[in-house]
Amino acid sequence: MSTRDAMRRLIPPGSYVLFLFFLAGIWLTISPFAMTTQPSGSHWIASTVNSVTIGVIMIVVSLLGILGYMLFALRDLIRETQAKQVAEQQV
Amino acid sequence: MHTTRPSLGKYICGMAASLIIFLAGGWLMLAPFALGYQPYGADWVSQTTNSFVMGICVAVVALVAFILFFYSLLGSLRASGVLVAPTRVVAQAPVSYQTQTSIPQATTQSQSDLDKTLATLAAALAADLNSRRQAGSDQQNDQNESLVNRSEVR
């Protein structure tokens, strides 16, 4: 199996979408400060707390989704390769 | 038929992440009204606009991601033989060939359509070969007999 095929199996189209969520999570986290809706020096207002919380959740969940898929796919690849090697040895 | 062992963990991992983010997108749309930082009846403040637009985009794209992972899961289940893949229409062999096959009933029920078609095709080819061999041996016998007759006449 070539490197390109292996990467295709490790990173499906859904993982690219999850990466978009990772970027969206970063934006949600910094948006109250970038858009200056959060007064500097004061306690966080409700919208800031909400945006930062949801942003962090999105970052964590999207990263877990991408890495989880990658780990499972890597495990499958290793198992397939081992099974092929065993079959070739038997032949 | 070659089947692979299905491993569904990776698809469920992606689907769960998409589902959680879909719910987060829904909450982002509702949050300005639920948390009360959008005054009732007034124009939307910038936090509301940002949160609502982000929420819609996140929810829609999360749905797309969920569908992508779901189709990958279906593809994996088809590859492993759990689900039956949509087959193309294949011209069936004549009934006379099917009667010559000697496939046990129990195994044919468990085989897929492709296996059945291949078995029928193999039986048809074997029957065709047998008939050709028989025809060839008959012709040789006829030729031998005619040669013997000619030699007897001479």
gemmi code that builds the backbone of each chain (N, CA, C; Angstrom):
import gemmi

chains = {
    "A": [
        ("MET", (0.848, -1.197, 0.000), (0.000, 0.000, 0.000), (0.886, 1.249, 0.000)),
        ("SER", (0.551, 2.188, -0.881), (1.362, 3.397, -0.955), (1.002, 4.354, 0.180)),
        ("THR", (1.867, 5.350, 0.343), (1.631, 6.327, 1.422), (0.338, 7.090, 1.186)),
        ("ARG", (0.057, 7.380, -0.093), (-1.165, 8.134, -0.405), (-2.418, 7.335, -0.021)),
        ("ASP", (-2.405, 6.048, -0.343), (-3.563, 5.214, 0.024), (-3.732, 5.133, 1.534)),
        ("ALA", (-2.589, 4.992, 2.214), (-2.658, 4.913, 3.679), (-3.216, 6.204, 4.259)),
        ("MET", (-2.784, 7.348, 3.715), (-3.288, 8.624, 4.227), (-4.773, 8.786, 3.932)),
        ("ARG", (-5.196, 8.275, 2.773), (-6.625, 8.338, 2.447), (-7.458, 7.545, 3.443)),
        ("ARG", (-6.901, 6.417, 3.853), (-7.650, 5.603, 4.807), (-7.609, 6.198, 6.201)),
        ("LEU", (-6.530, 6.902, 6.499), (-6.424, 7.479, 7.846), (-7.220, 8.775, 7.976)),
        ("ILE", (-7.349, 9.524, 6.868), (-8.036, 10.818, 6.922), (-9.187, 10.792, 5.923)),
        ("PRO", (-10.386, 10.427, 6.355), (-11.535, 10.408, 5.455), (-12.066, 11.830, 5.257)),
        ("PRO", (-13.030, 12.022, 4.335), (-13.605, 13.363, 4.131), (-14.211, 13.944, 5.404)),
        ("GLY", (-14.782, 13.082, 6.227), (-15.385, 13.574, 7.465), (-14.373, 14.229, 8.386)),
        ("SER", (-13.124, 13.777, 8.331), (-12.101, 14.364, 9.195), (-11.757, 15.788, 8.756)),
        ("TYR", (-11.852, 16.057, 7.443), (-11.630, 17.431, 6.988), (-12.715, 18.355, 7.555)),
        ("VAL", (-13.950, 17.839, 7.595), (-15.035, 18.635, 8.167), (-14.798, 18.857, 9.661)),
        ("LEU", (-14.307, 17.820, 10.338), (-14.003, 17.984, 11.764), (-12.881, 19.001, 11.963)),
        ("PHE", (-11.956, 19.063, 11.018), (-10.908, 20.081, 11.122), (-11.496, 21.483, 10.974)),
        ("LEU", (-12.508, 21.606, 10.107), (-13.215, 22.892, 10.001), (-13.820, 23.275, 11.350)),
        ("PHE", (-14.368, 22.295, 12.042), (-14.939, 22.565, 13.372), (-13.867, 22.996, 14.355)),
        ("PHE", (-12.696, 22.417, 14.196), (-11.579, 22.819, 15.053), (-11.280, 24.311, 14.853)),
        ("LEU", (-11.251, 24.726, 13.559), (-11.007, 26.147, 13.279), (-12.165, 27.011, 13.787)),
        ("ALA", (-13.402, 26.515, 13.599), (-14.563, 27.268, 14.089), (-14.528, 27.400, 15.608)),
        ("GLY", (-14.055, 26.359, 16.278), (-13.933, 26.416, 17.734), (-12.921, 27.469, 18.166)),
        ("ILE", (-11.819, 27.558, 17.420), (-10.817, 28.591, 17.736), (-11.434, 29.981, 17.573)),
        ("TRP", (-12.190, 30.145, 16.486), (-12.822, 31.447, 16.264), (-13.828, 31.763, 17.373)),
        ("LEU", (-14.628, 30.777, 17.754), (-15.616, 31.023, 18.808), (-14.930, 31.409, 20.122)),
        ("THR", (-13.775, 30.813, 20.368), (-13.072, 31.094, 21.625), (-12.523, 32.528, 21.651)),
        ("ILE", (-12.030, 32.966, 20.510), (-11.398, 34.296, 20.525), (-12.350, 35.403, 20.063)),
        ("SER", (-13.542, 35.014, 19.555), (-14.412, 36.043, 18.968), (-14.855, 37.135, 19.960)),
        ("PRO", (-15.166, 36.828, 21.240), (-15.573, 37.926, 22.135), (-14.476, 38.974, 22.302)),
        ("PHE", (-13.229, 38.530, 22.226), (-12.117, 39.470, 22.403), (-11.773, 40.149, 21.072)),
        ("ALA", (-11.917, 39.385, 19.970), (-11.618, 39.973, 18.667), (-12.670, 41.003, 18.270)),
        ("MET", (-13.926, 40.739, 18.634), (-15.001, 41.660, 18.283), (-15.250, 42.699, 19.383)),
        ("THR", (-14.431, 42.658, 20.421), (-14.485, 43.594, 21.559), (-15.874, 43.673, 22.189)),
        ("THR", (-16.585, 42.561, 22.167), (-17.854, 42.519, 22.909), (-17.610, 42.246, 24.392)),
        ("GLN", (-16.418, 41.781, 24.727), (-16.053, 41.559, 26.125), (-15.255, 42.772, 26.607)),
        ("PRO", (-15.827, 43.526, 27.587), (-15.086, 44.691, 28.105), (-13.788, 44.242, 28.769)),
        ("SER", (-12.705, 44.896, 28.408), (-11.405, 44.459, 28.950), (-11.300, 44.846, 30.422)),
        ("GLY", (-10.726, 43.956, 31.203), (-10.502, 44.217, 32.617), (-11.660, 43.844, 33.513)),
        ("SER", (-12.822, 43.588, 32.947), (-13.975, 43.242, 33.783), (-14.231, 41.737, 33.718)),
        ("HIS", (-15.132, 41.278, 34.579), (-15.481, 39.868, 34.560), (-16.143, 39.512, 33.227)),
        ("TRP", (-16.005, 38.233, 32.883), (-16.577, 37.806, 31.603), (-18.106, 37.894, 31.649)),
        ("ILE", (-18.664, 38.440, 30.579), (-20.124, 38.490, 30.491), (-20.647, 37.134, 30.001)),
        ("ALA", (-21.982, 36.989, 30.037), (-22.583, 35.677, 29.741), (-22.239, 35.201, 28.333)),
        ("SER", (-22.270, 36.133, 27.349), (-21.998, 35.710, 25.969), (-20.550, 35.254, 25.819)),
        ("THR", (-19.652, 35.896, 26.536), (-18.238, 35.482, 26.463), (-18.062, 34.081, 27.038)),
        ("VAL", (-18.678, 33.872, 28.219), (-18.570, 32.543, 28.842), (-19.137, 31.479, 27.907)),
        ("ASN", (-20.281, 31.772, 27.317), (-20.920, 30.803, 26.412), (-20.035, 30.527, 25.187)),
        ("SER", (-19.548, 31.609, 24.565), (-18.740, 31.424, 23.352), (-17.464, 30.645, 23.642)),
        ("VAL", (-16.803, 31.021, 24.721), (-15.538, 30.339, 25.036), (-15.795, 28.872, 25.380)),
        ("THR", (-16.869, 28.620, 26.143), (-17.167, 27.230, 26.527), (-17.460, 26.379, 25.293)),
        ("ILE", (-18.349, 26.896, 24.442), (-18.697, 26.117, 23.240), (-17.491, 25.975, 22.321)),
        ("GLY", (-16.693, 27.015, 22.217), (-15.495, 26.949, 21.381), (-14.526, 25.886, 21.865)),
        ("VAL", (-14.309, 25.852, 23.182), (-13.393, 24.845, 23.724), (-13.965, 23.443, 23.515)),
        ("ILE", (-15.277, 23.304, 23.724), (-15.899, 21.984, 23.502), (-15.698, 21.548, 22.051)),
        ("MET", (-15.896, 22.491, 21.119), (-15.737, 22.134, 19.705), (-14.294, 21.766, 19.380)),
        ("ILE", (-13.367, 22.494, 19.934), (-11.945, 22.176, 19.680), (-11.631, 20.766, 20.188)),
        ("VAL", (-12.034, 20.493, 21.432), (-11.705, 19.195, 22.035), (-12.389, 18.053, 21.284)),
        ("VAL", (-13.700, 18.230, 21.010), (-14.445, 17.136, 20.380), (-13.942, 16.874, 18.958)),
        ("SER", (-13.659, 17.946, 18.216), (-13.190, 17.721, 16.844), (-11.810, 17.055, 16.849)),
        ("LEU", (-10.946, 17.489, 17.747), (-9.634, 16.840, 17.818), (-9.764, 15.375, 18.225)),
        ("LEU", (-10.637, 15.111, 19.199), (-10.843, 13.712, 19.615), (-11.397, 12.884, 18.461)),
        ("GLY", (-12.325, 13.477, 17.707), (-12.902, 12.751, 16.564), (-11.849, 12.421, 15.527)),
        ("ILE", (-11.026, 13.412, 15.176), (-9.990, 13.189, 14.155), (-8.975, 12.147, 14.647)),
        ("LEU", (-8.494, 12.347, 15.859), (-7.457, 11.434, 16.371), (-8.015, 10.040, 16.636)),
        ("GLY", (-9.272, 9.974, 17.123), (-9.881, 8.664, 17.364), (-10.033, 7.877, 16.083)),
        ("TYR", (-10.549, 8.550, 15.041), (-10.683, 7.874, 13.748), (-9.315, 7.411, 13.249)),
        ("MET", (-8.328, 8.295, 13.386), (-6.994, 7.964, 12.892), (-6.415, 6.745, 13.625)),
        ("LEU", (-6.611, 6.706, 14.925), (-6.082, 5.581, 15.708), (-6.752, 4.267, 15.312)),
        ("PHE", (-8.076, 4.304, 15.209), (-8.790, 3.078, 14.824), (-8.384, 2.632, 13.416)),
        ("ALA", (-8.279, 3.600, 12.491), (-7.904, 3.244, 11.119), (-6.485, 2.692, 11.075)),
        ("LEU", (-5.603, 3.266, 11.898), (-4.218, 2.770, 11.949), (-4.183, 1.345, 12.495)),
        ("ARG", (-4.998, 1.087, 13.491), (-5.054, -0.263, 14.046), (-5.542, -1.260, 12.987)),
        ("ASP", (-6.570, -0.835, 12.206), (-7.066, -1.717, 11.147), (-5.993, -1.970, 10.090)),
        ("LEU", (-5.262, -0.909, 9.725), (-4.196, -1.070, 8.724), (-3.137, -2.063, 9.203)),
        ("ILE", (-2.748, -1.929, 10.459), (-1.719, -2.829, 10.998), (-2.231, -4.270, 11.007)),
        ("ARG", (-3.497, -4.447, 11.402), (-4.066, -5.805, 11.416), (-4.122, -6.402, 10.015)),
        ("GLU", (-4.530, -5.580, 9.043), (-4.598, -6.077, 7.667), (-3.229, -6.481, 7.163)),
        ("THR", (-2.246, -5.645, 7.448), (-0.885, -5.955, 6.991), (-0.380, -7.236, 7.636)),
        ("GLN", (-0.642, -7.401, 8.930), (-0.208, -8.631, 9.607), (-0.911, -9.851, 9.016)),
        ("ALA", (-2.215, -9.706, 8.726), (-2.952, -10.834, 8.147), (-2.411, -11.189, 6.768)),
        ("LYS", (-2.056, -10.158, 5.979), (-1.482, -10.413, 4.652), (-0.168, -11.148, 4.776)),
        ("GLN", (0.669, -10.703, 5.713), (1.965, -11.354, 5.891), (1.808, -12.816, 6.290)),
        ("VAL", (0.854, -13.066, 7.173), (0.611, -14.455, 7.588), (0.134, -15.293, 6.416)),
        ("ALA", (-0.768, -14.709, 5.589), (-1.273, -15.441, 4.429), (-0.154, -15.729, 3.437)),
        ("GLU", (0.733, -14.746, 3.219), (1.848, -14.959, 2.295), (2.798, -16.031, 2.810)),
        ("GLN", (3.026, -16.051, 4.127), (3.903, -17.066, 4.695), (3.315, -18.457, 4.537)),
        ("GLN", (1.968, -18.546, 4.663), (1.312, -19.844, 4.514), (1.399, -20.331, 3.085)),
        ("VAL", (1.323, -19.398, 2.124), (1.432, -19.790, 0.717), (2.881, -20.164, 0.415)),
    ],
    "B": [
        ("MET", (-16.443, -15.685, -1.404), (-16.320, -14.229, -1.459), (-15.397, -13.778, -0.337)),
        ("HIS", (-14.480, -12.853, -0.649), (-13.541, -12.375, 0.357), (-14.214, -11.325, 1.223)),
        ("THR", (-14.252, -11.545, 2.507), (-14.856, -10.582, 3.421), (-13.819, -10.151, 4.436)),
        ("THR", (-13.939, -8.898, 4.867), (-13.050, -8.380, 5.893), (-13.841, -8.185, 7.164)),
        ("ARG", (-13.131, -8.282, 8.297), (-13.801, -8.112, 9.580), (-14.139, -6.635, 9.779)),
        ("PRO", (-15.414, -6.312, 10.023), (-15.769, -4.897, 10.139), (-15.279, -4.319, 11.457)),
        ("SER", (-14.681, -3.125, 11.405), (-14.313, -2.414, 12.631), (-15.052, -1.093, 12.588)),
        ("LEU", (-16.033, -0.975, 13.445), (-16.955, 0.151, 13.359), (-16.577, 1.278, 14.304)),
        ("GLY", (-15.543, 1.069, 15.137), (-15.197, 2.062, 16.149), (-14.851, 3.413, 15.566)),
        ("LYS", (-14.112, 3.399, 14.441), (-13.673, 4.675, 13.887), (-14.856, 5.476, 13.351)),
        ("TYR", (-15.808, 4.778, 12.728), (-16.975, 5.496, 12.197), (-17.849, 6.029, 13.328)),
        ("ILE", (-18.011, 5.218, 14.359), (-18.832, 5.654, 15.490), (-18.154, 6.825, 16.196)),
        ("CYS", (-16.828, 6.798, 16.232), (-16.072, 7.916, 16.824), (-16.371, 9.212, 16.052)),
        ("GLY", (-16.271, 9.151, 14.730), (-16.546, 10.335, 13.914), (-17.993, 10.773, 14.004)),
        ("MET", (-18.906, 9.789, 14.013), (-20.328, 10.133, 14.087), (-20.671, 10.759, 15.433)),
        ("ALA", (-20.071, 10.254, 16.497), (-20.345, 10.820, 17.825), (-19.819, 12.250, 17.903)),
        ("ALA", (-18.612, 12.480, 17.364), (-18.062, 13.838, 17.380), (-18.957, 14.779, 16.581)),
        ("SER", (-19.426, 14.321, 15.402), (-20.300, 15.160, 14.584), (-21.605, 15.461, 15.306)),
        ("LEU", (-22.126, 14.458, 15.993), (-23.404, 14.648, 16.689), (-23.260, 15.650, 17.838)),
        ("ILE", (-22.170, 15.533, 18.580), (-21.949, 16.475, 19.695), (-21.800, 17.897, 19.156)),
        ("ILE", (-21.072, 18.034, 18.053), (-20.874, 19.376, 17.491), (-22.189, 19.898, 16.893)),
        ("PHE", (-23.006, 18.995, 16.360), (-24.325, 19.409, 15.874), (-25.155, 19.981, 17.028)),
        ("LEU", (-25.127, 19.310, 18.161), (-25.868, 19.811, 19.324), (-25.285, 21.141, 19.802)),
        ("ALA", (-23.961, 21.261, 19.729), (-23.339, 22.528, 20.124), (-23.785, 23.657, 19.192)),
        ("GLY", (-23.911, 23.340, 17.895), (-24.402, 24.351, 16.953), (-25.828, 24.775, 17.276)),
        ("GLY", (-26.658, 23.802, 17.623), (-28.036, 24.134, 18.015), (-28.070, 25.018, 19.255)),
        ("TRP", (-27.208, 24.697, 20.228), (-27.149, 25.516, 21.437), (-26.661, 26.929, 21.114)),
        ("LEU", (-25.693, 27.045, 20.188), (-25.191, 28.373, 19.816), (-26.307, 29.254, 19.259)),
        ("MET", (-27.225, 28.639, 18.516), (-28.344, 29.418, 17.962), (-29.292, 29.873, 19.069)),
        ("LEU", (-29.488, 29.008, 20.051), (-30.464, 29.311, 21.101), (-29.883, 30.167, 22.230)),
        ("ALA", (-28.567, 30.125, 22.407), (-27.948, 30.700, 23.605), (-28.274, 32.178, 23.832)),
        ("PRO", (-28.239, 33.033, 22.797), (-28.518, 34.447, 23.076), (-29.906, 34.656, 23.707)),
        ("PHE", (-30.844, 33.858, 23.315), (-32.210, 34.003, 23.845), (-32.349, 33.261, 25.177)),
        ("ALA", (-31.654, 32.120, 25.292), (-31.760, 31.346, 26.536), (-31.016, 32.028, 27.679)),
        ("LEU", (-29.859, 32.611, 27.377), (-29.067, 33.245, 28.432), (-29.474, 34.705, 28.658)),
        ("GLY", (-30.283, 35.255, 27.770), (-30.858, 36.576, 27.997), (-29.965, 37.741, 27.658)),
        ("TYR", (-28.885, 37.512, 26.893), (-28.094, 38.688, 26.517), (-28.554, 39.307, 25.199)),
        ("GLN", (-29.628, 38.794, 24.645), (-30.283, 39.447, 23.511), (-31.591, 40.049, 24.038)),
        ("PRO", (-31.677, 41.415, 24.083), (-32.901, 42.040, 24.589), (-34.106, 41.674, 23.725)),
        ("TYR", (-35.222, 41.413, 24.391), (-36.421, 40.993, 23.663), (-36.974, 42.150, 22.852)),
        ("GLY", (-37.253, 41.922, 21.573), (-37.864, 42.921, 20.709), (-36.886, 43.915, 20.121)),
        ("ALA", (-35.649, 43.927, 20.556), (-34.668, 44.884, 20.024), (-33.897, 44.253, 18.863)),
        ("ASP", (-33.155, 45.105, 18.152), (-32.296, 44.569, 17.089), (-31.237, 43.653, 17.700)),
        ("TRP", (-30.794, 42.727, 16.871), (-29.814, 41.756, 17.370), (-28.484, 42.466, 17.641)),
        ("VAL", (-27.933, 42.185, 18.788), (-26.595, 42.713, 19.097), (-25.555, 41.848, 18.391)),
        ("SER", (-24.316, 42.344, 18.398), (-23.289, 41.646, 17.613), (-23.025, 40.238, 18.143)),
        ("GLN", (-23.108, 40.070, 19.487), (-22.906, 38.717, 20.031), (-23.964, 37.757, 19.503)),
        ("THR", (-25.196, 38.244, 19.441), (-26.289, 37.391, 18.957), (-26.071, 37.002, 17.501)),
        ("THR", (-25.707, 37.992, 16.690), (-25.493, 37.712, 15.268), (-24.359, 36.700, 15.094)),
        ("ASN", (-23.268, 36.947, 15.792), (-22.117, 36.043, 15.686), (-22.490, 34.632, 16.133)),
        ("SER", (-23.168, 34.554, 17.276), (-23.510, 33.245, 17.826), (-24.504, 32.514, 16.925)),
        ("PHE", (-25.498, 33.232, 16.437), (-26.531, 32.586, 15.634), (-25.971, 32.111, 14.286)),
        ("VAL", (-25.192, 32.981, 13.626), (-24.630, 32.597, 12.320), (-23.667, 31.415, 12.486)),
        ("MET", (-22.840, 31.496, 13.498), (-21.920, 30.377, 13.747), (-22.699, 29.098, 14.052)),
        ("GLY", (-23.770, 29.252, 14.823), (-24.575, 28.081, 15.187), (-25.184, 27.408, 13.976)),
        ("ILE", (-25.748, 28.211, 13.062), (-26.345, 27.623, 11.849), (-25.272, 26.910, 11.025)),
        ("CYS", (-24.147, 27.607, 10.791), (-23.073, 27.001, 9.978), (-22.573, 25.699, 10.619)),
        ("VAL", (-22.354, 25.762, 11.926), (-21.830, 24.573, 12.621), (-22.832, 23.425, 12.539)),
        ("ALA", (-24.104, 23.710, 12.746), (-25.105, 22.639, 12.732), (-25.205, 22.000, 11.339)),
        ("VAL", (-25.219, 22.842, 10.299), (-25.357, 22.299, 8.936), (-24.131, 21.462, 8.569)),
        ("VAL", (-22.952, 22.005, 8.844), (-21.725, 21.279, 8.470), (-21.566, 20.012, 9.315)),
        ("ALA", (-22.021, 20.075, 10.568), (-21.959, 18.868, 11.413), (-22.864, 17.778, 10.851)),
        ("LEU", (-24.004, 18.200, 10.325), (-24.903, 17.223, 9.699), (-24.231, 16.586, 8.483)),
        ("VAL", (-23.539, 17.412, 7.690), (-22.821, 16.885, 6.520), (-21.743, 15.886, 6.972)),
        ("ALA", (-21.008, 16.253, 8.033), (-19.962, 15.350, 8.535), (-20.573, 14.041, 9.025)),
        ("PHE", (-21.705, 14.139, 9.700), (-22.370, 12.924, 10.182), (-22.764, 12.026, 9.008)),
        ("ILE", (-23.296, 12.656, 7.950), (-23.709, 11.868, 6.777), (-22.495, 11.223, 6.110)),
        ("LEU", (-21.382, 11.965, 6.037), (-20.165, 11.403, 5.433), (-19.678, 10.177, 6.211)),
        ("PHE", (-19.625, 10.308, 7.548), (-19.186, 9.170, 8.357), (-20.180, 8.017, 8.246)),
        ("PHE", (-21.474, 8.358, 8.141), (-22.485, 7.310, 8.050), (-22.337, 6.531, 6.738)),
        ("TYR", (-22.070, 7.255, 5.639), (-21.881, 6.562, 4.363), (-20.608, 5.717, 4.380)),
        ("SER", (-19.583, 6.224, 5.055), (-18.363, 5.407, 5.202), (-18.673, 4.130, 5.968)),
        ("LEU", (-19.502, 4.267, 7.001), (-19.898, 3.084, 7.787), (-20.668, 2.092, 6.917)),
        ("LEU", (-21.582, 2.617, 6.089), (-22.343, 1.727, 5.203), (-21.411, 1.020, 4.223)),
        ("GLY", (-20.444, 1.776, 3.689), (-19.483, 1.169, 2.763), (-18.685, 0.060, 3.427)),
        ("SER", (-18.296, 0.297, 4.666), (-17.537, -0.730, 5.388), (-18.395, -1.969, 5.644)),
        ("LEU", (-19.663, -1.739, 5.983), (-20.553, -2.882, 6.227), (-20.796, -3.664, 4.942)),
        ("ARG", (-20.878, -2.941, 3.806), (-21.050, -3.644, 2.525), (-19.800, -4.444, 2.199)),
        ("ALA", (-18.633, -3.831, 2.437), (-17.372, -4.530, 2.127), (-17.203, -5.778, 2.979)),
        ("SER", (-17.723, -5.720, 4.199), (-17.556, -6.879, 5.076), (-18.653, -7.915, 4.872)),
        ("GLY", (-19.650, -7.584, 4.023), (-20.691, -8.555, 3.723), (-21.861, -8.527, 4.671)),
        ("VAL", (-21.870, -7.585, 5.615), (-23.019, -7.488, 6.525), (-24.235, -6.970, 5.773)),
        ("LEU", (-24.013, -5.943, 4.967), (-25.077, -5.426, 4.119), (-24.857, -5.932, 2.701)),
        ("VAL", (-25.950, -6.132, 1.982), (-25.849, -6.599, 0.604), (-25.686, -5.386, -0.287)),
        ("ALA", (-24.608, -5.399, -1.089), (-24.366, -4.285, -1.998), (-25.387, -4.322, -3.119)),
        ("PRO", (-25.794, -3.138, -3.630), (-26.713, -3.127, -4.757), (-26.046, -3.750, -5.977)),
        ("THR", (-26.663, -4.822, -6.507), (-26.063, -5.548, -7.631), (-26.674, -5.094, -8.935)),
        ("ARG", (-25.861, -5.195, -9.982), (-26.369, -4.874, -11.312), (-27.218, -6.033, -11.817)),
        ("VAL", (-28.060, -5.703, -12.798), (-28.907, -6.739, -13.379), (-28.040, -7.643, -14.236)),
        ("VAL", (-28.039, -8.926, -13.939), (-27.230, -9.900, -14.668), (-28.171, -10.844, -15.406)),
        ("ALA", (-27.870, -11.070, -16.688), (-28.695, -11.983, -17.468), (-28.569, -13.385, -16.904)),
        ("GLN", (-29.704, -14.008, -16.607), (-29.666, -15.327, -16.000), (-29.490, -16.409, -17.060)),
        ("ALA", (-28.845, -17.477, -16.666), (-28.636, -18.591, -17.573), (-29.956, -19.330, -17.777)),
        ("PRO", (-30.075, -20.073, -18.888), (-31.304, -20.824, -19.122), (-31.579, -21.823, -18.009)),
        ("VAL", (-32.852, -22.188, -17.891), (-33.268, -23.069, -16.804), (-32.640, -24.442, -16.940)),
        ("SER", (-32.359, -24.871, -18.220), (-31.820, -26.210, -18.421), (-30.455, -26.349, -17.750)),
        ("TYR", (-29.683, -25.224, -17.734), (-28.394, -25.297, -17.073), (-28.569, -25.408, -15.568)),
        ("GLN", (-29.574, -24.718, -15.050), (-29.756, -24.737, -13.601), (-30.117, -26.134, -13.102)),
        ("THR", (-30.792, -26.891, -13.937), (-31.162, -28.227, -13.490), (-29.950, -29.136, -13.412)),
        ("GLN", (-28.880, -28.780, -14.165), (-27.713, -29.642, -14.141), (-26.818, -29.364, -12.950)),
        ("THR", (-27.047, -28.259, -12.249), (-26.192, -27.956, -11.099), (-26.575, -28.843, -9.938)),
        ("SER", (-25.595, -29.153, -9.135), (-25.835, -30.002, -7.974), (-25.409, -29.279, -6.708)),
        ("ILE", (-25.960, -28.062, -6.502), (-25.592, -27.278, -5.331), (-26.583, -27.588, -4.223)),
        ("PRO", (-26.114, -27.897, -3.038), (-27.044, -28.172, -1.934), (-27.909, -26.960, -1.625)),
        ("GLN", (-29.129, -27.230, -1.200), (-30.090, -26.164, -0.963), (-29.669, -25.255, 0.192)),
        ("ALA", (-29.077, -25.860, 1.227), (-28.726, -25.063, 2.410), (-27.637, -24.048, 2.093)),
        ("THR", (-26.660, -24.458, 1.265), (-25.575, -23.529, 0.967), (-26.030, -22.436, 0.017)),
        ("THR", (-26.911, -22.762, -0.921), (-27.353, -21.732, -1.854), (-28.129, -20.633, -1.154)),
        ("GLN", (-28.824, -20.988, -0.100), (-29.578, -19.951, 0.610), (-28.649, -18.979, 1.292)),
        ("SER", (-27.518, -19.468, 1.770), (-26.596, -18.583, 2.489), (-25.696, -17.805, 1.545)),
        ("GLN", (-25.615, -18.224, 0.288), (-24.727, -17.528, -0.635), (-25.379, -16.245, -1.112)),
        ("SER", (-24.533, -15.339, -1.526), (-25.063, -14.091, -2.052), (-25.486, -14.295, -3.500)),
        ("ASP", (-26.086, -13.273, -4.066), (-26.541, -13.354, -5.449), (-25.366, -13.567, -6.402)),
        ("LEU", (-24.247, -12.908, -6.080), (-23.081, -13.063, -6.955), (-22.591, -14.492, -6.969)),
        ("ASP", (-22.561, -15.109, -5.795), (-22.125, -16.504, -5.720), (-23.055, -17.411, -6.526)),
        ("LYS", (-24.351, -17.153, -6.395), (-25.307, -17.978, -7.142), (-25.093, -17.836, -8.642)),
        ("THR", (-24.910, -16.581, -9.077), (-24.725, -16.351, -10.502), (-23.455, -17.025, -10.998)),
        ("LEU", (-22.386, -16.908, -10.195), (-21.131, -17.535, -10.602), (-21.248, -19.055, -10.641)),
        ("ALA", (-21.961, -19.622, -9.667), (-22.134, -21.079, -9.653), (-22.926, -21.540, -10.871)),
        ("THR", (-23.968, -20.778, -11.202), (-24.775, -21.121, -12.373), (-23.945, -21.041, -13.643)),
        ("LEU", (-23.131, -19.989, -13.717), (-22.284, -19.807, -14.894), (-21.265, -20.938, -15.024)),
        ("ALA", (-20.668, -21.321, -13.904), (-19.690, -22.410, -13.936), (-20.344, -23.717, -14.358)),
        ("ALA", (-21.549, -23.972, -13.848), (-22.249, -25.194, -14.230), (-22.591, -25.189, -15.714)),
        ("ALA", (-22.980, -24.009, -16.209), (-23.317, -23.905, -17.625), (-22.091, -24.168, -18.493)),
        ("LEU", (-20.956, -23.596, -18.083), (-19.724, -23.822, -18.851), (-19.326, -25.293, -18.826)),
        ("ALA", (-19.461, -25.927, -17.655), (-19.111, -27.349, -17.563), (-20.015, -28.198, -18.448)),
        ("ALA", (-21.298, -27.878, -18.444), (-22.227, -28.632, -19.290), (-21.907, -28.433, -20.760)),
        ("ASP", (-21.558, -27.200, -21.113), (-21.214, -26.913, -22.504), (-19.969, -27.676, -22.925)),
        ("LEU", (-18.962, -27.691, -22.043), (-17.736, -28.445, -22.349), (-18.031, -29.930, -22.512)),
        ("ASN", (-18.840, -30.467, -21.624), (-19.182, -31.894, -21.713), (-19.889, -32.221, -23.019)),
        ("SER", (-20.837, -31.352, -23.383), (-21.580, -31.630, -24.622), (-20.651, -31.557, -25.826)),
        ("ARG", (-19.686, -30.587, -25.789), (-18.755, -30.488, -26.913), (-17.858, -31.713, -26.990)),
        ("ARG", (-17.404, -32.166, -25.814), (-16.556, -33.366, -25.805), (-17.306, -34.576, -26.336)),
        ("GLN", (-18.563, -34.684, -25.908), (-19.359, -35.819, -26.389), (-19.569, -35.745, -27.882)),
        ("ALA", (-19.836, -34.522, -28.373), (-20.036, -34.368, -29.807), (-18.762, -34.712, -30.562)),
        ("GLY", (-17.622, -34.277, -30.023), (-16.342, -34.579, -30.665), (-16.060, -36.066, -30.681)),
        ("SER", (-16.331, -36.759, -29.568), (-16.080, -38.206, -29.532), (-17.034, -38.949, -30.458)),
        ("ASP", (-18.291, -38.464, -30.586), (-19.239, -39.090, -31.514), (-18.758, -38.962, -32.948)),
        ("GLN", (-18.248, -37.743, -33.273), (-17.754, -37.548, -34.636), (-16.574, -38.469, -34.923)),
        ("GLN", (-15.678, -38.628, -33.946), (-14.530, -39.515, -34.142), (-14.986, -40.948, -34.333)),
        ("ASN", (-15.975, -41.362, -33.548), (-16.502, -42.717, -33.701), (-17.087, -42.925, -35.095)),
        ("ASP", (-17.847, -41.876, -35.545), (-18.433, -41.985, -36.887), (-17.344, -42.108, -37.948)),
        ("GLN", (-16.293, -41.265, -37.797), (-15.217, -41.321, -38.791), (-14.520, -42.675, -38.757)),
        ("ASN", (-14.283, -43.205, -37.573), (-13.636, -44.518, -37.466), (-14.492, -45.593, -38.111)),
        ("GLU", (-15.804, -45.525, -37.831), (-16.684, -46.530, -38.421), (-16.696, -46.454, -39.934)),
        ("SER", (-16.715, -45.217, -40.460), (-16.728, -45.082, -41.922), (-15.425, -45.601, -42.534)),
        ("LEU", (-14.301, -45.339, -41.837), (-13.023, -45.864, -42.338), (-13.019, -47.393, -42.339)),
        ("VAL", (-13.553, -47.980, -41.270), (-13.612, -49.434, -41.188), (-14.481, -49.993, -42.305)),
        ("ASN", (-15.632, -49.321, -42.539), (-16.536, -49.773, -43.597), (-15.862, -49.720, -44.962)),
        ("ARG", (-15.122, -48.576, -45.191), (-14.443, -48.439, -46.478), (-13.407, -49.550, -46.662)),
        ("SER", (-12.654, -49.821, -45.607), (-11.612, -50.858, -45.717), (-12.254, -52.225, -45.954)),
        ("GLU", (-13.436, -52.459, -45.323), (-14.101, -53.739, -45.534), (-14.591, -53.855, -46.974)),
        ("VAL", (-15.094, -52.722, -47.519), (-15.596, -52.741, -48.906), (-14.467, -53.035, -49.862)),
        ("ARG", (-13.274, -52.393, -49.632), (-12.129, -52.657, -50.502), (-11.705, -54.113, -50.375)),
    ],
}
model = gemmi.Model(1)
for chain_id, residues in chains.items():
    chain = gemmi.Chain(chain_id)
    for i, (resn, *xyz) in enumerate(residues, 1):
        res = gemmi.Residue()
        res.name, res.seqid = resn, gemmi.SeqId(i, " ")
        for name, pos in zip(("N", "CA", "C"), xyz):
            atom = gemmi.Atom()
            atom.name, atom.element = name, gemmi.Element(name[0])
            atom.pos, atom.b_iso = gemmi.Position(*pos), 0.0
            res.add_atom(atom)
        chain.add_residue(res)
    model.add_chain(chain)
structure = gemmi.Structure()
structure.add_model(model)
structure.setup_entities()
